[in-house]
Amino acid sequence: MKNKLLITTLTLAALSTAFAGYNSIKGNAETTDPNKVVLDASNVITEDEAKKVALEHAGIKESDVTNLKIKLDTEDGIKEYEVEFFSGNTEYDYDINAISGEIISFDNDVEDDFNNNSNSNDTETDSSNIITEDEAKKIALDHAGMKESDITNLKIKLDTENGVKEYEVEFFSGNTEYDYDINAISGEIMSFDNDFEDDFDDDAEDDFDDDMNDNNNAADSSNLITEDEAKEVAFKDAGIEEADAKSLRIKLDTDDGVKEYEVEFYTADKEYDYEINASTGKILSKDVESIKNNE
């Protein structure tokens, strides 16, 4: 009888200990739940990784930068690193997704006063290295794939933008206006744009637009090209693959009664903006800007 009582007592003690252990584990699990946010922080990339993403995109070594600043912030509920630095007299600003490492936005600006002395001392000597107007004109025409005999209203002007000398070259071919900004030292195309001018052939264009707007405004929606088709038109014109495009944005809009897609994206060194007729797929205008300032 005593043996049975002892066994029963030991069994109850073991069960009590096991139950207490279960409660302890459960309690610990409950207390660690609020720390899930802390655990998720392990998914955030490091400052060094964010810095590496920015420097690789800019094509710059860390030894070439100054005034480096990195800050972890939250924008619209998304954690992101703000990375800022200078290389020479150019300031770079990046917003980088702190989870994926994707570049959300970036910008670079030439600061006129950063190397003020060297700019003032070299202004006169650099003038001897400036390309001629004829050379700037040839660069623009070669890029547009045109001969000088094909264009009208040619204008060429030497200007200074953010401390950099550049040629502004403008001309028409048919009813399309072309605008180029060309680095006056290196001959690099800094930006270019072409716009279809509706008023250039006034009567024919107005009659066409009136018919389209009056008769087909609602019905034509079924004939619109898709966003994917508009995207393909832009990528084909830019000569890139979709994998090379970043921060792609596509928006269907109406301008002067004509439906058009606005397509914007970045590559490693350029920003592209397209306006594409949503009915025909024709490029109405495009703007390409270099996002690296070369001296």
C-alpha positions as CSV (number, residue, x, y, z in Angstrom):
1,M,0.0,0.0,0.0
2,K,2.8,2.4,0.9
3,N,4.5,1.5,-2.4
4,K,1.4,2.4,-4.4
5,L,1.1,5.7,-2.5
6,L,4.7,6.6,-3.2
7,I,4.3,5.8,-6.9
8,T,1.2,7.9,-7.1
9,T,2.9,10.8,-5.4
10,L,5.9,10.6,-7.7
11,T,3.6,10.5,-10.8
12,L,1.7,13.6,-9.7
13,A,4.9,15.4,-9.0
14,A,6.2,14.5,-12.5
15,L,3.0,15.7,-14.1
16,S,3.1,18.9,-12.1
17,T,6.6,19.6,-13.2
18,A,5.8,18.9,-16.9
19,F,2.8,21.1,-16.7
20,A,4.8,23.9,-15.1
21,G,7.5,23.5,-17.9
22,Y,4.8,23.7,-20.6
23,N,3.4,26.9,-19.1
24,S,6.9,28.4,-18.9
25,I,7.6,27.6,-22.6
26,K,4.2,29.0,-23.5
27,G,4.8,32.1,-21.5
28,N,8.2,32.6,-23.1
29,A,6.7,32.2,-26.5
30,E,4.0,34.8,-25.8
31,T,6.6,37.2,-24.4
32,T,8.8,36.8,-27.5
33,D,5.9,37.5,-29.9
34,P,6.1,41.3,-29.5
35,N,9.8,41.0,-30.5
36,K,8.9,39.8,-34.0
37,V,9.5,43.3,-35.2
38,V,13.0,43.1,-33.8
39,L,13.6,39.7,-35.4
40,D,12.5,41.1,-38.7
41,A,15.3,43.7,-38.5
42,S,17.6,40.9,-39.3
43,N,16.2,41.1,-42.9
44,V,17.4,44.7,-43.3
45,I,20.6,45.1,-45.3
46,T,23.5,46.7,-43.6
47,E,24.8,50.3,-44.1
48,D,27.8,48.8,-45.9
49,E,25.6,46.9,-48.3
50,A,23.5,50.0,-49.0
51,K,26.7,52.0,-49.5
52,K,27.9,49.3,-51.9
53,V,24.7,49.4,-53.9
54,A,24.9,53.2,-54.4
55,L,28.6,53.3,-55.2
56,E,28.3,50.4,-57.8
57,H,25.4,52.2,-59.4
58,A,27.3,55.5,-59.6
59,G,30.4,53.6,-60.9
60,I,32.6,55.2,-58.1
61,K,35.1,53.7,-55.6
62,E,34.7,54.6,-51.9
63,S,38.2,56.1,-52.0
64,D,36.9,58.7,-54.5
65,V,34.0,60.0,-52.4
66,T,33.8,62.5,-49.6
67,N,31.1,63.7,-47.1
68,L,29.5,60.2,-47.1
69,K,26.2,60.1,-45.1
70,I,24.0,57.0,-44.6
71,K,20.7,57.1,-42.6
72,L,18.1,54.4,-42.1
73,D,14.6,56.0,-42.3
74,T,11.0,54.9,-42.9
75,E,9.0,56.4,-45.9
76,D,5.3,55.5,-46.3
77,G,5.9,52.5,-44.0
78,I,8.9,51.2,-46.0
79,K,12.3,51.1,-44.4
80,E,14.9,52.7,-46.7
81,Y,18.5,54.0,-46.5
82,E,19.3,57.5,-47.5
83,V,22.8,57.6,-48.9
84,E,24.5,60.9,-49.8
85,F,28.1,61.6,-50.9
86,F,30.2,63.8,-53.1
87,S,32.6,62.8,-55.9
88,G,34.5,65.8,-57.0
89,N,32.0,68.6,-57.2
90,T,29.0,66.3,-57.9
91,E,26.6,65.4,-55.1
92,Y,24.9,62.0,-55.2
93,D,21.6,61.2,-53.4
94,Y,20.2,57.7,-53.2
95,D,17.1,56.2,-51.5
96,I,17.6,52.4,-51.2
97,N,15.0,49.8,-50.0
98,A,16.4,48.5,-46.8
99,I,14.9,45.0,-47.3
100,S,15.5,44.3,-51.0
101,G,18.4,46.6,-51.7
102,E,16.6,48.0,-54.7
103,I,17.3,51.7,-55.7
104,I,14.0,53.5,-55.1
105,S,15.3,56.9,-56.4
106,F,18.6,58.6,-57.1
107,D,19.8,62.0,-58.2
108,N,23.1,63.8,-58.8
109,D,23.8,67.5,-59.0
110,V,26.9,69.5,-59.9
111,E,27.6,72.0,-57.1
112,D,29.0,75.2,-58.6
113,D,30.8,76.3,-55.4
114,F,32.3,73.0,-54.4
115,N,35.5,73.5,-56.4
116,N,35.1,77.2,-57.0
117,N,38.8,78.1,-57.4
118,S,39.5,75.4,-60.0
119,N,36.5,76.4,-62.0
120,S,37.4,80.1,-62.1
121,N,41.1,79.3,-62.9
122,D,40.3,76.9,-65.8
123,T,37.5,78.8,-67.5
124,E,39.8,80.5,-70.0
125,T,42.1,77.6,-70.7
126,D,39.2,75.2,-71.2
127,S,37.8,77.3,-74.0
128,S,40.5,76.0,-76.3
129,N,39.2,72.5,-75.8
130,I,35.6,73.3,-76.8
131,I,34.3,71.6,-79.9
132,T,33.0,73.8,-82.7
133,E,29.4,74.5,-83.6
134,D,29.8,72.4,-86.7
135,E,31.0,69.5,-84.6
136,A,28.1,69.8,-82.2
137,K,25.7,70.0,-85.2
138,K,27.2,66.8,-86.7
139,I,26.8,64.9,-83.4
140,A,23.1,65.8,-83.2
141,L,22.4,65.0,-86.8
142,D,24.3,61.7,-86.7
143,H,22.3,60.7,-83.6
144,A,19.0,61.7,-85.2
145,G,20.0,59.8,-88.4
146,M,19.5,62.9,-90.6
147,K,21.4,65.0,-93.2
148,E,21.6,68.7,-92.9
149,S,19.6,69.0,-96.1
150,D,16.7,67.3,-94.3
151,I,16.3,69.9,-91.6
152,T,15.0,73.4,-91.1
153,N,15.1,76.1,-88.5
154,L,18.5,75.1,-87.2
155,K,19.7,76.9,-84.0
156,I,22.9,76.4,-82.1
157,K,23.8,78.1,-78.9
158,L,26.8,77.8,-76.5
159,D,25.6,78.0,-72.9
160,T,26.7,77.0,-69.4
161,E,24.6,74.7,-67.2
162,N,25.6,73.9,-63.6
163,G,29.1,75.1,-64.5
164,V,29.4,72.8,-67.5
165,K,29.6,74.3,-71.0
166,E,27.2,72.8,-73.5
167,Y,25.7,73.4,-76.9
168,E,22.0,73.7,-77.3
169,V,21.1,72.4,-80.8
170,E,17.6,72.7,-82.1
171,F,16.1,71.9,-85.5
172,F,13.0,70.7,-87.3
173,S,12.6,67.7,-89.6
174,G,9.1,67.8,-91.1
175,N,6.8,68.6,-88.2
176,T,9.1,67.1,-85.6
177,E,11.2,69.3,-83.4
178,Y,14.6,68.0,-82.1
179,D,16.4,69.4,-79.1
180,Y,19.9,68.4,-78.0
181,D,22.2,69.4,-75.1
182,I,25.8,68.4,-76.0
183,N,28.8,68.7,-73.7
184,A,31.0,71.3,-75.3
185,I,34.2,69.7,-74.1
186,S,33.7,66.0,-74.7
187,G,30.9,66.1,-77.3
188,E,28.8,63.7,-75.2
189,I,25.0,64.1,-75.6
190,M,23.8,65.2,-72.2
191,S,20.1,65.0,-73.1
192,F,17.9,65.0,-76.2
193,D,14.2,65.3,-77.0
194,N,11.9,65.3,-80.0
195,D,8.3,66.5,-80.1
196,F,5.7,66.1,-82.7
197,E,4.4,69.6,-83.4
198,D,0.6,69.5,-84.0
199,D,0.4,73.0,-85.4
200,F,3.3,72.6,-87.9
201,D,0.9,71.2,-90.7
202,D,-2.1,73.0,-89.3
203,D,-5.0,72.1,-91.6
204,A,-4.3,68.4,-92.1
205,E,-3.5,67.8,-88.4
206,D,-6.6,69.8,-87.2
207,D,-9.0,68.0,-89.5
208,F,-7.6,64.6,-88.5
209,D,-7.8,65.5,-84.8
210,D,-11.3,66.8,-85.0
211,D,-12.6,63.7,-86.7
212,M,-10.9,61.5,-84.2
213,N,-12.1,63.4,-81.2
214,D,-15.7,63.9,-82.3
215,N,-16.4,60.4,-83.7
216,N,-14.2,58.0,-81.9
217,N,-13.5,59.4,-78.4
218,A,-15.4,56.7,-76.5
219,A,-15.4,53.8,-79.0
220,D,-11.6,54.0,-79.6
221,S,-10.9,52.7,-76.1
222,S,-11.2,49.2,-77.4
223,N,-8.5,49.9,-80.0
224,L,-5.9,51.2,-77.5
225,I,-2.7,49.3,-77.3
226,T,-1.9,47.7,-74.0
227,E,0.6,48.9,-71.4
228,D,2.9,46.0,-72.3
229,E,2.8,47.0,-76.0
230,A,3.6,50.7,-75.1
231,K,6.4,49.4,-72.9
232,E,7.8,47.3,-75.8
233,V,7.7,50.3,-78.1
234,A,9.8,52.4,-75.7
235,F,12.3,49.6,-74.9
236,K,12.8,48.9,-78.7
237,D,13.4,52.6,-79.4
238,A,15.9,52.8,-76.5
239,G,17.6,49.7,-77.6
240,I,17.4,47.9,-74.2
241,E,15.9,44.9,-72.6
242,E,13.3,45.1,-69.9
243,A,15.8,43.6,-67.5
244,D,18.0,46.7,-67.9
245,A,15.2,49.1,-67.0
246,K,14.6,50.3,-63.4
247,S,11.8,52.2,-61.7
248,L,9.4,51.6,-64.7
249,R,6.3,53.7,-64.7
250,I,3.5,53.6,-67.3
251,K,0.5,55.9,-67.2
252,L,-2.4,56.3,-69.7
253,D,-3.3,60.0,-70.1
254,T,-5.1,62.3,-72.5
255,D,-3.4,65.3,-74.0
256,D,-5.2,67.7,-76.4
257,G,-7.9,65.0,-76.8
258,V,-5.4,62.3,-77.8
259,K,-4.9,59.3,-75.5
260,E,-1.3,58.5,-74.9
261,Y,0.9,56.4,-72.7
262,E,3.6,58.1,-70.5
263,V,6.4,55.6,-70.1
264,E,9.3,56.5,-67.8
265,F,12.3,54.3,-66.7
266,Y,16.0,54.4,-65.7
267,T,19.0,52.5,-66.9
268,A,22.4,52.6,-65.3
269,D,23.3,55.9,-66.8
270,K,20.2,57.5,-68.4
271,E,16.7,58.5,-67.6
272,Y,14.1,57.9,-70.4
273,D,10.6,59.6,-70.8
274,Y,8.3,58.6,-73.6
275,E,4.9,59.8,-74.8
276,I,3.3,57.1,-77.0
277,N,0.1,57.4,-79.0
278,A,-2.2,54.9,-77.3
279,S,-4.1,54.1,-80.5
280,T,-1.3,53.9,-83.1
281,G,1.7,53.1,-80.9
282,K,3.6,56.0,-82.5
283,I,6.2,57.8,-80.4
284,L,4.9,61.3,-80.0
285,S,7.9,62.5,-78.0
286,K,10.9,61.2,-76.0
287,D,13.4,62.7,-73.6
288,V,16.7,61.1,-72.6
289,E,18.9,62.6,-70.0
290,S,22.3,61.4,-68.8
291,I,22.3,60.9,-65.0
292,K,26.1,61.0,-64.8
293,N,27.8,64.3,-65.1
294,N,31.1,63.9,-66.9
295,E,33.7,66.7,-66.8
